[in-house]
Amino acid sequence: MSDSPRYSPLNALHEELGASFTDFAGWQMPVRYDSDLAEHHAVRTSAGIFDISHMAEIAVYGPAAGAFLDYALAGKLSAISLGQAKYSLLLNEDGGIIDDLVVYRLGETRFLVVANAGNRFAAVDALIARVGDFDVTVIDESDATSLIAVQGPASLQILLHTVGLSLAEDAHARPEPTLETLKYYASLPAVFLGHPVLIGRTGYTGEDGFELYIDQSEAAALWIALSEAGEGRGLVPTGLACRDTLRLEAGMPLYGHELGLETAPVQAGLGRVVALTKEGDFVGRTAIERGVSADAPVLVGLVGEGKRAARANYEVFSANASADTRVGVITSGALSPTLGYPVAMAYVHPSVSALGTVVFVDIRGTRLPYTVTQLPFYRREKN
């Protein structure tokens, strides 16, 4: 793996659009084009287009693909239907989280595993190491694949009006044969100017939206076509800064913040993702069944007052004991652009995790009250 920065195949377009860049998992990716707030509000009210080509795409195929993924991952992937996507976890033997993933079923014996950019090689290596006697092939397709997301209330109309984009012929053999009827966490095969595209009704913003997988050589043309369809529909280019505040409002965990090797799924509120009822062994099962200690920190949502936001690594203190009783740490936090008040996620001691509990967060030497609240902070209105 080279230490040189990697660039998206859309990099020239981002430069033309005046993007500011940041290093993310070794990639130079757009952090913003104009204003973080304007881009955030565009996704909530109309639509934003994101380049997320840094994500990792791993093909898993063969007669035993479903059984293999049942063993390699925490969920029961063999049970998902054609076109369905499922959120899952890649665990180590100790039950810690190597990565959180989205898995698409593309055929009876073919799946696509989408991993986080920073965990690409860890995920690929772990999957390959688990093949064993399974009749399955694992191929890292990340270098050949680009990923573009269109997120927001106008996203469906933008895709429907994108010139050159249409559903593939075999899409009509699926239970949900149109984009209009496509359910959340489902996908359809499509074509763009004759080139294959996978369209998933998935995303990381809490809004309706789509993610489009396409060969890198065609990514720029697809971005331009989507952008042209978005003219007059409020579409703006959006960077990683607003993607972070959008996912925080939606209560979605970020690896390296809410998730990590030292995190058990139950601590992160992801116990339901682990399919303990599935037959056979899976990596991490023994540790998961053993459980965690009664005082293991748990993930909670916190809301504050005023405009001073808690940030990652700020300390959390009890409101009911001495001022020096540390009970947790902030993992992500911001002044919510949508809600207008501070929100944060934190790992805290179970004794202060009940809804309505008041704790204090040390914000640059001043301890301010925050109240434990239900996640997510924001939930979109569905039609």
C-alpha positions, 0 to 999 in steps of 0.5 A, spaced: 500 500 500 503 506 497 503 512 502 502 517 496 495 520 496 490 517 492 485 521 487 478 520 485 477 519 478 472 525 479 478 529 482 478 534 476 471 535 476 471 537 483 477 542 482 473 545 477 467 546 482 472 549 487 472 544 492 476 544 498 480 537 499 482 533 505 485 527 507 481 521 508 484 514 509 489 516 504 485 519 499 484 527 497 477 528 497 472 534 497 470 536 504 466 542 501 465 546 495 462 552 498 459 552 505 458 546 510 451 549 512 448 550 505 450 543 503 447 540 509 441 544 508 441 542 501 441 535 502 435 536 507 431 540 503 432 538 495 439 534 494 446 533 494 451 529 490 457 526 493 463 523 491 464 517 495 469 513 490 474 512 496 469 506 499 471 499 498 467 494 494 469 487 495 465 481 490 464 475 493 461 469 489 461 462 488 456 456 490 457 457 497 457 465 497 451 465 502 454 460 507 461 463 507 458 470 509 454 467 514 460 465 517 464 471 516 460 476 518 455 477 524 448 477 520 445 472 516 446 474 509 444 467 506 437 469 507 437 476 504 433 476 497 435 478 490 436 485 490 436 486 497 442 490 501 443 489 509 447 492 514 452 487 517 458 487 521 465 484 520 468 482 527 474 479 530 474 473 534 474 477 540 467 480 538 470 487 536 468 490 530 473 490 524 468 494 520 461 495 519 459 494 512 453 494 507 452 487 503 448 487 496 445 480 494 446 481 486 445 474 484 443 467 487 451 466 488 453 473 488 454 478 493 457 485 493 460 487 500 461 495 501 467 497 506 469 503 509 475 506 506 480 506 512 478 499 513 479 496 506 485 492 506 483 489 513 476 487 511 479 484 504 484 480 508 479 478 514 474 475 508 480 472 504 483 469 511 476 466 512 475 462 506 477 456 508 474 450 505 468 454 502 467 454 495 467 461 494 471 467 491 473 474 494 475 479 489 477 486 491 474 491 486 475 497 489 480 500 484 475 499 478 469 502 481 467 509 483 461 510 487 456 516 487 451 518 492 445 523 490 441 524 497 435 528 499 428 529 497 429 530 490 433 525 489 428 520 485 426 525 480 433 527 479 435 520 477 429 519 473 431 525 469 438 523 468 439 522 460 442 516 459 441 512 465 435 507 465 434 500 468 437 494 465 433 489 462 433 484 468 431 489 473 424 487 470 424 480 473 425 483 480 420 484 485 421 491 485 422 493 478 422 500 478 426 506 481 419 509 484 417 502 488 424 501 490 424 500 497 430 502 502 436 498 502 434 495 496 438 495 489 436 494 481 441 493 476 441 499 471 445 502 465 448 508 463 450 510 456 451 502 455 455 501 461 452 497 467 450 501 474 448 498 480 443 503 484 442 502 491 436 506 495 441 507 500 445 512 504 449 515 510 444 522 511 438 520 514 434 522 507 431 518 501 437 517 496 441 513 492 448 510 491 450 508 484 456 504 483 459 504 476 466 503 473 471 508 474 472 510 467 465 512 466 464 516 473 465 523 470 460 522 465 455 520 470 456 525 475 455 530 469 449 527 467 446 527 474 448 534 475 445 536 469 438 533 471 439 536 478 439 543 475 432 546 477 431 541 482 436 544 487 442 539 487 448 542 489 455 538 490 456 536 497 463 534 501 465 530 507 464 535 512 456 536 511 456 528 510 458 528 517 453 532 520 448 529 516 450 522 519 450 525 526 443 528 526 441 521 523 444 517 529 449 513 524 455 511 527 462 512 524 468 507 524 473 510 528 468 514 532 463 510 535 465 503 532 472 500 533 476 493 535 475 495 542 467 496 541 462 490 542 456 491 538 451 491 544 455 497 546 454 501 540 446 499 540 448 494 534 446 487 538 440 486 533 445 486 527 448 480 530 444 474 528 445 469 534 439 465 532 443 463 525 445 456 525 453 454 525 459 458 527 461 465 525 467 469 527 466 472 534 460 468 536 463 465 542 465 472 545 458 475 543 455 470 547 459 471 553 457 478 553 460 484 556 461 486 563 455 490 567 459 496 567 462 496 560 460 503 556 454 504 552 453 509 546 448 514 547 445 520 544 446 527 548 442 534 546 445 540 549 442 548 549 445 554 546 450 554 541 457 551 544 457 544 541 461 538 544 466 535 540 470 528 539 474 526 545 471 531 550 470 528 557 463 527 560 462 528 567 456 526 572 451 531 574 450 527 581 457 526 584 463 530 585 465 534 579 471 529 578 467 523 576 468 522 569 463 517 566 464 517 559 467 521 552 464 524 546 465 520 540 462 525 535 458 532 536 456 538 532 451 544 533 446 541 529 444 545 522 437 542 522 435 542 529 439 548 531 442 546 538 448 541 540 447 534 539 453 529 540 454 521 541 458 519 547 460 512 550 458 513 558 457 508 564 450 505 564 449 508 570 448 515 566 445 512 560 437 512 561 433 517 557 432 524 560 439 523 565 443 530 565 450 529 564 456 535 564 460 535 558 467 539 559 467 544 553 474 547 553 474 548 561 467 549 562 462 544 564 455 544 560 449 540 561 447 535 556 441 530 556 441 523 554 436 522 548 433 517 544 437 516 537 436 518 532 436 526 533 433 527 526 428 523 522 425 525 516 418 525 514 416 520 509 411 520 504 
